[in-house]
Amino acid sequence: MIKIKRVYEEHSSSDGFRILIDRLWPRGVSKSNAHVDLWFKEIAPTEQLRKWFSHDPKKWESFKKKYIKELKENKPSLDRIKSLKKEHKMITLVFSAKDEQHNNAVVLIGVLRML
């Protein structure tokens, strides 16, 4: 099973294997307090797409399409997540965005659930 959670929320044993899916390390969070098992920058949106989106909800639909396209072109990273999914009962994709409805984790979990 895969779920998503903000890295700023309290860590829980029910999170299982925690994967940070942001290209940049979250502000104000130490590595020990993040409880991240894997920082998987390669699955994050490209720097160019991240900067263009800038967490603007008006760009959400375009961002989703562009990020899905990037993910489809990044098959090795998707395969790695699928492999980790087989190894661990629970995986939590952690992200730092304030907007919990318009971020890369929402798009990624949607793609992963279709695989």
C-alpha positions in Angstrom: 0.0 0.0 0.0 1.1 3.5 -0.8 0.0 6.8 0.9 1.2 10.4 0.9 1.9 12.7 3.8 3.6 16.0 4.4 7.1 15.7 5.8 6.1 18.3 8.5 3.5 16.0 10.0 4.5 13.7 12.8 6.3 10.5 11.9 4.4 7.3 12.7 5.4 3.7 12.7 2.3 3.1 10.4 4.1 5.1 7.7 6.3 2.2 6.9 9.1 2.9 4.4 9.2 6.7 3.9 10.3 8.2 0.6 10.9 11.9 0.2 9.9 12.7 -3.4 11.0 16.4 -3.6 14.0 17.6 -5.5 14.9 20.0 -2.7 15.3 19.1 1.0 12.3 20.6 3.0 13.1 23.8 4.8 13.5 23.7 8.6 13.5 19.8 8.8 16.6 18.0 10.0 17.4 14.7 8.4 16.9 12.9 11.7 13.5 14.5 12.3 12.3 13.8 8.8 12.6 10.0 9.3 13.2 9.5 5.6 14.4 6.1 4.5 15.1 7.2 0.9 15.4 10.7 -0.7 14.3 9.9 -4.2 15.0 13.2 -6.1 14.9 11.4 -9.5 11.1 10.9 -9.2 10.4 14.6 -8.5 9.4 17.0 -11.3 12.3 18.5 -13.1 13.7 21.8 -11.9 12.2 23.5 -14.9 8.7 22.1 -14.3 8.9 22.8 -10.6 9.8 26.4 -11.1 7.2 26.9 -13.8 4.4 25.5 -11.6 5.5 27.4 -8.5 2.5 25.8 -6.7 0.0 28.0 -8.6 -3.4 26.2 -8.5 -4.3 27.9 -11.8 -1.5 25.9 -13.5 -2.6 22.6 -11.8 -4.1 20.9 -14.8 -1.2 21.7 -17.1 1.3 20.7 -14.3 -0.4 17.3 -13.9 -0.2 16.6 -17.7 3.4 17.7 -17.9 4.5 15.8 -14.8 2.7 12.6 -16.0 4.6 13.0 -19.2 7.9 13.3 -17.3 7.0 10.2 -15.2 6.3 8.1 -18.3 9.7 9.1 -19.7 11.3 8.2 -16.4 10.5 4.4 -16.4 13.5 3.4 -14.3 12.3 5.5 -11.4 8.7 4.2 -11.6 10.2 0.7 -11.7 12.2 1.4 -8.6 9.1 2.5 -6.7 7.2 -0.6 -7.9 10.2 -2.7 -6.6 10.1 -1.0 -3.3 6.4 -1.6 -3.1 7.0 -5.3 -3.3 9.6 -5.1 -0.5 7.6 -3.1 1.9 4.0 -3.5 3.1 3.5 0.2 3.5 5.2 3.0 1.7 4.6 6.7 2.5 5.6 9.3 -0.1 6.5 12.4 1.8 6.5 15.9 0.4 6.9 19.4 1.6 4.3 21.4 -0.3 1.8 23.4 1.8 -1.0 22.8 -0.6 -2.0 19.2 0.0 -4.2 19.0 -3.1 -2.0 20.5 -5.7 1.5 18.9 -5.5 3.7 16.3 -7.2 2.8 13.6 -4.6 -0.9 13.7 -5.6 0.1 13.2 -9.2 2.6 10.5 -8.5 0.4 8.4 -6.2 -2.3 8.6 -8.9 0.2 7.2 -11.5 1.5 4.5 -9.2 -2.0 3.3 -8.4 -2.6 2.8 -12.1 0.5 0.6 -12.5 
